[in-house]
């Protein structure tokens, strides 16, 4: 059970698309789809009152290794604004989701692309037909967009002597995504364009490694990195035995969730309340947990009383949990008496708990609410509007692919390859220190129980950067969850934040 919790408790956008996945080939593919394909269509959209004509290019690039041997067919969908004659003034953004093992359809159809699936926030979508609409909050007005599907997802797969599993690991993934970026800017003459990376969930861990790999190994500097629902230090999410950091990092999000579901007394000011809980988490709560079994009964009772008031669980339950409530336990316990469970990707969502005595929820209400609409709408869009040949099987995720098993080892110049959990924050710090002009925008959802915002704050405060470099980091917060763009108001705010970030850092 512990292994199951470890694997599925943290990066999960890919998990929402598992049901649509077809197994990837277990042996090298030396026949089908080994040549680059391009499907080009023309479109227009009005953003902020201005009509934008653009080209959509869906297809693949061939990735080669150091011996110039083809090793992967890499799938992508690019949107480029027409009429731009000076590409050194036109930014280009490379974007992807996480998982690991997810395709890019979630960010594509929810936030960045010029077309998006119309869904209702906080409510399960009804069955088909679904509505596809122009995304007036797309960032296409300020940057070209390249949606990337890692190997084993989308149209991407190993070819030649390579196998899909050769790309499934922290360092292997960083190298292959970096290789795609280099291949794309070469193929489409974007070497001198301002460049950006945008990743969500595990995609943020990827971005932190890619930005350093591009800079140190390939000679490609990046203007800015956008981290959406970030985790760079995996240790924060594992709830590992004997390690209290996860319980501390999750506490403020537990409190925000309890407040949203009216399980605690409503404070006068939300921001002040979150700061109060965060101060308690990194102060009194941390000190209590570090005492371990030496914590006396009186102090333990005092901490349990405060925890109950903050996170809406009974004092008795908290004491039985030894002051340590994991994320799956919290999701099932908060609304247990109502036979409901709350979402992990977005704890504002709630769904029926068919096992009222369970300790861990076996599904995510937010994922169940939106996944069918995203999947069906995207595939219909891919084959009919973007005109991708229907013989191309688009893999929503790699989770059900034969042999999918992520290699979590991560090697970096400072620490080497150890047995500890991976942390690409070290890579990000290296890139930012060596490129003082590199800017970082970090977007956080208050109701994200997949990658909690306090964990991100902790990571950003522990990069060991000089103060002038630390000033290059901008943090933004949303009244939403992991996929904050599901909330219309948050989507509009996200667009403004990202557009301003690119405009300011590309000058």
VOTOR-43139 format. One line per field, with one value per residue (C-alpha): residue in one letter; y, x, z. Coordinates in pm, whole numbers. Example, Ala and Ser with C-alpha at 12.3 -4.5 7.8 and 13.67 -1.06 7.14 Angstrom:
res	(a; s)
Y	(-450; -106)
X	(1230; 1367)
Z	(780; 714)
This chain:
res	(x; x; x; x; x; x; x; x; x; x; x; x; x; x; x; x; x; x; x; x; x; x; x; x; x; x; x; x; x; x; x; x; x; x; x; x; x; x; x; x; x; x; x; x; x; x; x; x; x; x; x; x; x; x; x; x; x; x; x; x; x; x; x; x; x; x; x; x; x; x; x; x; x; x; x; x; x; x; x; x; x; x; x; x; x; x; x; x; x; x; x; x; x; x; x; x; x; x; x; x; x; x; x; x; x; x; x; x; x; x; x; x; x; x; x; x; x; x; x; x; x; x; x; x; x; x; x; x; x; x; x; x; x; x; x; x; x; x; x; x; x; x; x; x; x; x; x; x; x; x; x; x; x; x; x; x; x; x; x; x; x; x; x; x; x; x; x; x; x; x; x; x; x; x; x; x; x; x; x; x; x; x; x; x; x; x; x; x; x; x; x; x; x; x; x; x; x; x; x; x; x; x; x; x; x; x; x; x; x; x; x; x; x; x; x; x; x; x; x; x; x; x; x; x; x; x; x; x; x; x; x; x; x; x; x; x; x; x; x; x; x; x; x; x; x; x; x; x; x; x; x; x; x; x; x; x; x; x; x; x; x; x; x; x; x; x; x; x; x; x; x; x; x; x; x; x; x; x; x; x; x; x; x; x; x; x; x; x; x; x; x; x; x; x; x; x; x; x; x; x; x; x; x; x; x; x; x; x; x; x; x; x; x; x; x; x; x; x; x; x; x; x; x; x; x; x; x; x; x; x; x; x; x; x; x; x; x; x; x; x; x; x; x; x; x; x; x; x; x; x; x; x; x; x; x; x; x; x; x; x; x; x; x; x; x; x; x; x; x; x; x; x; x; x; x; x; x; x; x; x; x; x; x; x; x; x; x; x; x; x; x; x; x; x; x; x; x; x; x; x; x; x; x; x; x; x; x; x; x; x; x; x; x; x; x; x; x; x; x; x; x; x; x; x; x; x; x; x; x; x; x; x; x; x; x; x; x; x; x; x; x; x; x; x; x; x; x; x; x; x; x; x; x; x; x; x; x; x; x; x; x; x; x; x; x; x; x; x; x; x; x; x; x; x; x; x; x; x; x; x; x; x; x; x; x; x; x; x; x; x; x; x; x; x; x; x; x; x; x; x; x; x; x; x; x; x; x)
Y	(0; 238; 199; 275; 591; 703; 662; 825; 1088; 1373; 1432; 1358; 1549; 1246; 1029; 1207; 1066; 706; 557; 677; 538; 265; 67; 193; -54; -267; -317; -64; 79; 54; 83; 307; 682; 703; 1009; 1361; 1457; 1801; 1894; 2269; 2470; 2840; 3009; 3341; 3453; 3782; 3849; 4174; 4317; 4245; 3991; 3751; 3530; 3225; 2897; 2570; 2306; 1963; 1692; 1543; 1608; 1337; 1345; 1216; 1112; 1219; 968; 1132; 824; 873; 773; 925; 1070; 1372; 1505; 1871; 2124; 2475; 2799; 3083; 3430; 3515; 3827; 3832; 3912; 3967; 3650; 3785; 4010; 3736; 3515; 3140; 2935; 2561; 2410; 2069; 1901; 1663; 1325; 1215; 1042; 1299; 1449; 1826; 1831; 1974; 2299; 2300; 2284; 2460; 2758; 2820; 2716; 2936; 2685; 2547; 2313; 2497; 2347; 2468; 2520; 2304; 2096; 1762; 1808; 1637; 1371; 1466; 1677; 1907; 2266; 2389; 2766; 3032; 3087; 3464; 3415; 3245; 3399; 3373; 3751; 3787; 3465; 3172; 2849; 2499; 2224; 1927; 1565; 1363; 1019; 768; 1036; 1217; 1114; 1069; 731; 571; 465; 293; 108; 308; 202; 420; 321; 480; 819; 747; 900; 1237; 1285; 1100; 1322; 1642; 1544; 1448; 1758; 1976; 1795; 1865; 2236; 2252; 2063; 2288; 2620; 2489; 2360; 2673; 2940; 3046; 3056; 3430; 3451; 3517; 3172; 3055; 2731; 2665; 2343; 2224; 1983; 1739; 1969; 2222; 1969; 1908; 2281; 2336; 2067; 2162; 2530; 2431; 2154; 2390; 2650; 2430; 2152; 2304; 2673; 2790; 3055; 3107; 3441; 3311; 3004; 2976; 2716; 2621; 2429; 2361; 2091; 2075; 1877; 1546; 1485; 1735; 1515; 1163; 1150; 921; 735; 930; 1246; 1522; 1774; 1669; 1721; 2071; 2168; 2054; 2219; 2563; 2396; 2174; 2492; 2667; 2357; 2330; 2696; 2655; 2368; 2556; 2316; 2586; 2930; 3187; 3438; 3809; 3803; 3505; 3625; 3695; 3354; 3174; 3364; 3270; 2901; 2916; 3079; 2805; 2535; 2654; 2748; 2579; 2279; 2210; 2231; 1988; 1733; 1750; 1635; 1309; 1070; 1318; 1547; 1545; 1484; 1839; 1996; 1730; 1807; 2179; 2127; 1894; 2157; 2418; 2177; 2090; 2458; 2514; 2208; 2104; 1749; 1630; 1658; 1290; 1196; 1421; 1269; 917; 1025; 1140; 1498; 1372; 1355; 1262; 1412; 1099; 1072; 1438; 1412; 1122; 1248; 1611; 1533; 1173; 1233; 1355; 1046; 1276; 1307; 1621; 1653; 1633; 1831; 2084; 2047; 2273; 1977; 1706; 1368; 1071; 844; 496; 357; 572; 373; 398; 572; 672; 798; 582; 861; 1236; 1421; 1699; 1457; 1265; 1587; 1719; 1438; 1302; 1651; 1737; 1409; 1391; 1759; 1751; 1440; 1576; 1903; 1724; 1514; 1752; 2111; 2045; 1777; 1526; 1195; 963; 675; 855; 728; 1010; 872; 1073; 935; 670; 520; 205; 162; -163; -118; 230; 272; 608; 625; 879; 906; 1254; 1353; 1713; 1877; 1979; 1664; 1377; 1079; 972; 767; 1073; 1193; 1404; 1781; 1990; 2308; 2272; 2283; 2590; 2770; 2691; 2827; 3144; 3214; 3173; 3367; 3665; 3782; 3463; 3544; 3304; 3326; 3083; 3027; 2861; 2746; 2777; 2457; 2243; 1923; 1776; 2035; 2259; 2626; 2631; 2363; 2585; 2881; 2666; 2557; 2910; 3022; 2742; 2778; 2949; 3241; 3581; 3844; 4018; 3686; 3599; 3919; 3757; 3527; 3638; 3444; 3458; 3293; 3184; 3094; 2762; 2432; 2257; 2337; 2690; 2769; 2558; 2860; 3131; 3418; 3246; 3175; 3545; 3632; 3364; 3507; 3855; 3732; 3525; 3791; 4065; 3837; 3764; 4124; 4256; 3992; 3982; 4348)
X	(0; 286; 432; 95; 56; 409; 363; 21; 24; 192; 215; -109; -222; -132; -346; -658; -607; -515; -838; -765; -411; -302; 12; 335; 551; 780; 1032; 1207; 982; 1166; 872; 570; 588; 967; 964; 870; 512; 350; -17; -51; -373; -459; -682; -772; -880; -967; -779; -823; -1010; -733; -765; -472; -409; -202; -67; -114; 148; 77; 330; 663; 1035; 1301; 1526; 1882; 2149; 2513; 2598; 2343; 2121; 1740; 1607; 1256; 970; 880; 524; 430; 162; 288; 92; 275; 142; 132; 299; 595; 894; 1150; 1152; 1416; 1141; 879; 903; 849; 723; 775; 506; 418; 224; 369; 277; 543; 381; 124; 65; 24; -350; -450; -256; -325; -704; -736; -503; -252; -392; -617; -900; -1023; -1285; -1577; -1647; -1822; -1598; -1682; -1942; -1911; -1939; -2229; -2165; -2102; -2152; -1888; -1827; -1502; -1457; -1198; -965; -964; -716; -456; -108; -78; -100; 236; 423; 427; 340; 486; 302; 537; 440; 719; 809; 532; 262; 93; 255; 598; 767; 1110; 1247; 1558; 1750; 1585; 1293; 1033; 1166; 1501; 1328; 1138; 1339; 1422; 1753; 1652; 1344; 1542; 1787; 1522; 1305; 1615; 1705; 1360; 1391; 1724; 1582; 1276; 1462; 1698; 1421; 1208; 1484; 1415; 1771; 1757; 1401; 1333; 1265; 1040; 958; 622; 553; 282; 317; 599; 655; 797; 1054; 1132; 1167; 1413; 1635; 1582; 1668; 2003; 2070; 1997; 2229; 2517; 2512; 2360; 2450; 2089; 1989; 1626; 1463; 1208; 1053; 690; 619; 250; 160; 519; 722; 1098; 1180; 995; 1060; 789; 514; 603; 483; 780; 805; 1014; 1014; 776; 828; 521; 284; 425; 410; 48; -97; -187; -367; -560; -670; -776; -974; -1148; -1242; -1381; -1605; -1723; -1562; -1396; -1490; -1469; -1187; -1218; -949; -843; -486; -424; -566; -335; -36; -139; -158; 169; 342; 202; 315; 675; 692; 500; 388; 736; 891; 633; 691; 1068; 1036; 890; 813; 958; 656; 468; 92; 5; 185; 50; -303; -241; -115; -407; -654; -502; -483; -850; -943; -733; -806; -1157; -1081; -1176; -922; -968; -882; -574; -451; -502; -299; -19; -61; 29; -250; -147; -309; -513; -635; -736; -929; -1136; -1181; -1287; -1635; -1664; -1988; -2145; -2019; -1808; -1440; -1257; -1035; -658; -590; -849; -987; -1282; -1428; -1609; -1748; -1932; -1731; -1866; -1644; -1724; -1485; -1187; -867; -762; -978; -958; -1043; -1012; -1345; -1184; -1023; -1347; -1537; -1330; -1125; -1385; -1458; -1090; -1005; -1298; -1280; -906; -911; -1200; -1007; -682; -830; -1090; -964; -590; -634; -395; -422; -648; -408; -188; -280; -251; -157; -319; -67; 200; 64; -78; 208; 398; 706; 621; 829; 985; 1352; 1361; 1739; 1870; 2232; 2347; 2684; 2656; 2543; 2592; 2359; 2244; 1965; 1768; 1453; 1516; 1535; 1584; 1582; 1960; 1957; 1734; 1959; 2260; 2088; 1969; 2308; 2495; 2234; 2142; 1888; 1679; 1335; 1100; 720; 562; 184; 16; -338; -456; -662; -392; -345; -116; 163; 87; 180; 370; 602; 677; 743; 978; 1165; 1203; 1336; 1593; 1759; 2059; 2047; 2205; 1948; 1970; 1899; 1621; 1454; 1405; 1139; 774; 507; 136; -164; -508; -837; -832; -646; -369; -528; -619; -726; -1041; -1170; -1260; -1150; -820; -765; -798; -558; -312; -317; -237; 42; 210; 165; 309; 597; 689; 649; 868; 1142; 1174; 1263)
Z	(0; 85; -266; -425; -217; -303; -675; -706; -432; -609; -984; -1132; -1433; -1639; -1416; -1539; -1886; -1809; -1938; -2292; -2313; -2551; -2467; -2621; -2813; -2599; -2882; -3104; -3373; -3702; -3938; -3858; -3808; -3822; -4048; -3943; -4025; -4046; -4058; -4117; -4090; -4085; -3824; -3661; -3315; -3148; -2822; -2631; -2928; -3178; -3457; -3475; -3775; -3688; -3819; -3634; -3703; -3557; -3616; -3521; -3522; -3532; -3225; -3273; -3025; -3007; -3282; -3511; -3490; -3484; -3142; -3116; -3309; -3096; -3120; -3085; -3172; -3245; -3282; -3456; -3526; -3895; -4032; -3792; -4013; -3736; -3527; -3288; -3152; -3130; -2817; -2832; -2537; -2491; -2270; -2126; -1849; -1595; -1457; -1524; -1816; -1923; -2263; -2293; -2362; -2020; -2047; -2420; -2393; -2060; -2063; -2340; -2677; -2892; -2851; -2519; -2381; -2221; -1878; -1564; -1263; -956; -1140; -1322; -1696; -1865; -2132; -2495; -2694; -2545; -2649; -2800; -2790; -2868; -2576; -2539; -2253; -2471; -2461; -2840; -2864; -2689; -2772; -3011; -2833; -2875; -2687; -2630; -2571; -2403; -2536; -2470; -2492; -2779; -3107; -2944; -2937; -2959; -3296; -3426; -3155; -2874; -2657; -2486; -2144; -2234; -2195; -1872; -1591; -1437; -1616; -1933; -1965; -1906; -2179; -2436; -2382; -2409; -2730; -2871; -2790; -2972; -3271; -3289; -3276; -3544; -3772; -3741; -3719; -3359; -3226; -3175; -3041; -2671; -2521; -2238; -2063; -1900; -1714; -1481; -1187; -1267; -1564; -1316; -1193; -1559; -1636; -1352; -1499; -1864; -1818; -1667; -1923; -2213; -2069; -1953; -2214; -2528; -2505; -2505; -2252; -2161; -2086; -1840; -1677; -1564; -1296; -1270; -953; -871; -700; -740; -425; -431; -62; 28; -117; -9; 356; 412; 746; 996; 783; 895; 616; 412; 706; 755; 386; 346; 656; 508; 214; 458; 633; 311; 214; 551; 527; 176; 290; 601; 846; 1053; 1181; 902; 964; 903; 633; 417; 354; 721; 809; 565; 704; 1056; 967; 774; 1071; 1296; 1051; 1029; 1396; 1674; 1468; 1330; 1677; 1813; 1537; 1570; 1933; 1812; 2094; 2345; 2299; 2629; 2652; 2751; 2455; 2220; 2334; 2282; 1926; 1846; 1963; 1733; 1442; 1479; 1472; 1161; 945; 1049; 1164; 1512; 1788; 1859; 1500; 1505; 1830; 1696; 1392; 1622; 1487; 1139; 878; 524; 215; 124; 484; 492; 165; 301; 655; 607; 468; 586; 777; 453; 265; 48; -39; -155; -460; -455; -771; -656; -305; -383; -573; -381; -480; -339; -111; -169; 107; 412; 634; 397; 497; 146; -139; -450; -695; -742; -783; -985; -1227; -1270; -1328; -1619; -1778; -2024; -2157; -2199; -2367; -2610; -2703; -2766; -2983; -3187; -3230; -3320; -3597; -3736; -3692; -3695; -3963; -3808; -3991; -3793; -3838; -3582; -3238; -2983; -2641; -2361; -2112; -2075; -1755; -1907; -2151; -2120; -1905; -1779; -1464; -1391; -1292; -1009; -977; -1045; -1089; -1064; -1040; -677; -504; -749; -767; -421; -272; -161; -334; -646; -622; -936; -732; -733; -1114; -1116; -869; -1087; -1398; -1225; -1068; -1396; -1593; -1370; -1628; -1603; -1461; -1281; -1246; -998; -1003; -703; -624; -264; -301; -461; -257; -524; -500; -197; -219; 112; -22; -320; -92; 114; -198; -331; 8; 13; -327; -170; -413; -375; -286; -623; -797; -552; -668; -1011; -862; -872; -681; -768; -597; -717; -549; -729; -737; -929; -1266; -1165; -1523; -1473; -1282; -1541; -1319; -1244; -1613; -1695; -1413; -1528; -1879; -1752; -1523; -1794; -2065; -1844; -1745; -2106; -2220; -1938; -1963; -2342; -2387)
